[in-house]
Each structure stands twice: as C-alpha cells, then as structure tokens.
Amino acid sequence: MKKETIIGIPRAFLYFKYKYLWETFFKELNCKILISPETNRKILKDGIANSIDESCLSSKIYMGHVYYLIDKVDYILVPRIVNFGKKDVVCTKFNALYDIVNNTFRNVKLLDYNIDIEEKQSEFKGFMKMGRALGKDYIKVLKAYLKAKKMEDYYNHKKVKVQEELLENSDKLKILIVSHPYNIYDKLIGYPIIKFLESFDVVPIYSDVANKEEVMQRSKEISKTLYWIYNKELIGAMQHYINKIDGIIFLSTFPCGPDSLVTELCLRKIKGIPMTNIILDELQGEAGIYTRIESFIDIIKERNNRRKITNGK
C-alpha cells in the first residue's frame, strides 16, 4: 500500500494569510498535513541558531518552525512570492525564502510554488505545477485548487463580516492592531498583546481583516507610491477603520525595514487619534509591553472622557 504523503507547513509567515488555501488544497489531494506547533521559546531558539543575526524576529521564528518539521514530513511547503504586479511587490525575504531554507537545511525536501506576475508566474500556475509534482492528475489538481480558493474566500469574508458586526455593536474601547498576520496571531509575538487588551476590557481589531479591494484603494490616502503590497493592505485597513476605533497599535519585529518605514510614515501623516509603536525583538519581556499598553489605554480613556465633558455629556 502506497504511503500517504505528508506535507509540512511552518506555522509562521504566510501561513496565517494563506492557511485555508494551503490546507484545503493538500487535503483535497489526499495528502496528510503536519503543521508545526504554536511558537514557543524552543522554536525561537532553534530559529536564532539557524539564522543570520541581521534577520528580523519574524524570520528567525520561521526558521525555527522549518527546523521543527525536518525529519517529520516528506515535504515542507516554502513558497516563493516576488510580486503581484509591477507596483505590488513583497518584502525581499519572501523572494529569497526558498533559497534561504534550501541552503540552510541540506537534509530537507521542499515543495514550492512561485508568484511573480511580472514574469507571468501566477498563483494558479504555481499550484497546478505543485500538484503535478506530487503525482496527481491535472483534473484532480484543478478541482483541489478551485475548492481551496472557494474556502479561502469564504473564511476571509466571514472574518470581515464578524469584525464589522463587532465594530457596530460593541460599546467597549476598540484598538486597531496594525501588523502582519504572522505577527498578530503568533503565540509568542501577538498573543500576549491581544490578551493584555482583552484583560483591560478592550476589543482588539485586526488590520488584516478587511475587504482587500477596498483597502488597496484606501491605502492611497496615505501614500500613492508605496509598493509593498502587504503593507498597503495594512495601512488601507487603518484608513477603512479609523472612524470606528479609539486608538492604533503598530506592531512590528526588529529590524523589519518595510514596517519601520511605513509605521513612521503613518505616525507623521495620521492625526487626531492616539497611536503607539511597539517593536519586538528576541529579548523582549512581557512586563514592559504590559506597562506600555496599560499607559496607552489610560491615555485613550482620559481623552475620551475629556471629549465627553467638552460635548456636554
């Protein structure tokens, strides 16, 4: 009996953006999926040991997740994403990720697909090629991809609807977390901040949860020349939600170049709403973050109280 193919997926980086697409696709091809566990100190330590010092914290965490999967799976999924068009590029770390992993870990078999629209390498072509590389017939791969896209759209729309309803119906303080999903939803990076906010009776709102076509247009209100597509989605979401929230937390990992530039741009251009910038590194302790968030919330509450007094309420 033929052994079931096991696909390893690192629970880091683009997993949090494309997990419904990836998981549905491989399940429809009758592959077994092994997702690395939530980020912990062991995974971070292994990631640091297998990264250069100049890598950002998010990159080091990713390498730790890859290291965990080695010898546990037949393939590890490591996509290569370059751009979604001439003016919609991604950070160079996603361009080079496949080569970095391939040259760091010699005893691992990688599964990949390319997205480089300028070179006519689309997501569809990449998935079809990837499915064929797994030995599946064309029709089965096509059906798997179409169902995966349908599931991705369904869950993305569902998340947007839930968040919009929360914004309309909740009377609690609402703070928008402007950060990549691989930071927001990571157990080691974003989870403590989300829990801190909830412990202060604050509703966290997520910048990655919004209609993508709309936020891409709204991003032009901040910058018409910004070309990092994932950052454009985040600042567009900020503009989309800005009249429905009480404050903004920018969350990034040291030393991310695109995030540093974009955050500084927003801090200079956005007025009339409290904002704070949290930059995490591998030595960051939770106590300091807790104090900063508590102070930030106190500032928002005091500001709101003064506005109520001014308005005679």
Secondary structure as GFF3:
##gff-version 3
##sequence-region A 1 313
A	DSSP	beta_strand	6	9	.	.	.	ID=ss1
A	DSSP	alpha_helix	15	28	.	.	.	ID=ss2
A	DSSP	beta_strand	32	35	.	.	.	ID=ss3
A	DSSP	alpha_helix	41	49	.	.	.	ID=ss4
A	DSSP	alpha_helix	57	69	.	.	.	ID=ss5
A	DSSP	beta_strand	75	77	.	.	.	ID=ss6
A	DSSP	beta_strand	80	83	.	.	.	ID=ss7
A	DSSP	alpha_helix	92	104	.	.	.	ID=ss8
A	DSSP	beta_strand	110	111	.	.	.	ID=ss9
A	DSSP	beta_strand	114	116	.	.	.	ID=ss10
A	DSSP	three_ten_helix	117	119	.	.	.	ID=ss11
A	DSSP	alpha_helix	123	133	.	.	.	ID=ss12
A	DSSP	alpha_helix	138	169	.	.	.	ID=ss13
A	DSSP	beta_strand	173	178	.	.	.	ID=ss14
A	DSSP	alpha_helix	181	184	.	.	.	ID=ss15
A	DSSP	alpha_helix	191	199	.	.	.	ID=ss16
A	DSSP	beta_strand	202	206	.	.	.	ID=ss17
A	DSSP	alpha_helix	212	218	.	.	.	ID=ss18
A	DSSP	three_ten_helix	219	221	.	.	.	ID=ss19
A	DSSP	alpha_helix	229	241	.	.	.	ID=ss20
A	DSSP	three_ten_helix	242	244	.	.	.	ID=ss21
A	DSSP	beta_strand	247	253	.	.	.	ID=ss22
A	DSSP	alpha_helix	257	269	.	.	.	ID=ss23
A	DSSP	beta_strand	275	280	.	.	.	ID=ss24
A	DSSP	alpha_helix	286	310	.	.	.	ID=ss25
###
